[in-house]
Amino acid sequence: MRTSPRDVGYGEASRASVNHGRPVAKLVPVQPVPRQFGQLPNLLVPRDFDEPLPESELARWEGDANS
């Protein structure tokens, strides 16, 4: 029986992968690790983060020397 990593889900029993009857790998369930967002735990993203920039700010980012 062939076993791929997709065949072993969370919390299932371990399975052995064999080649010509000899065990070559053992797939075991893993415990999911909670992920932390970035390296700044106290980072606050402002509500208007996704809003378009004001024209004066946009001109400075685009290198307009007249602003």
N, C-alpha and C positions, 0 to 999 in steps of 0.2 A: 504494500500500500504506500503510495507517495503522499507526502505531507508537505504542504506549503505553509508559510507563515500565516496566511489568511485563514487556514483551517483551524488554527489554535486561537481561541478567543480568550477574553478576560475570565478568569475564574475556572477555566476548564482544566482537566488533568493534563499532565505532561505527556508528550509523545516522542517516540524515537524515530529518527530517520535512518534508514539502512541503505547500504550499497552492497549488493551481492550477498545479502544475509548478515553483513557485519554492521553494527551500529556506528554511524559516523557523526551524528549530531543528536542532541536532545533538546526539544523545544519545550520550554516551560512557560507557564503564564506569568505575566508581569503585573506589577501593581502600578496603576497610573500615578504620575507625580504631578501635583498641582503646579501650574506654571505661573510665574510672577511676571507682570508686565514691566519690562525694562529694568533699568538699574536705579531708577528714581522712585521709591515707593510713595513719596509725598507729592508727586507730580500732579498738578491740577491743569486740566485742559479747559480753556475758556469756552463758554457756550457758543460764541461767535467764531470759533476756530475755522469752520468750513465756509464761512461767508466770504464773498469776494473782497479783495483788498480795496481800500480807498484809492482813488486815482493818484494822489500824491505819493502814497507808499508804493503802488505798482510801478510808477515812473522811476522811482529810485532803484527798485529791483531790476528793472529793464535797462538801467544805465542811462536814462535820460538826464543829461546835464542841466537842463532848464528847470528842473524841479527843486 
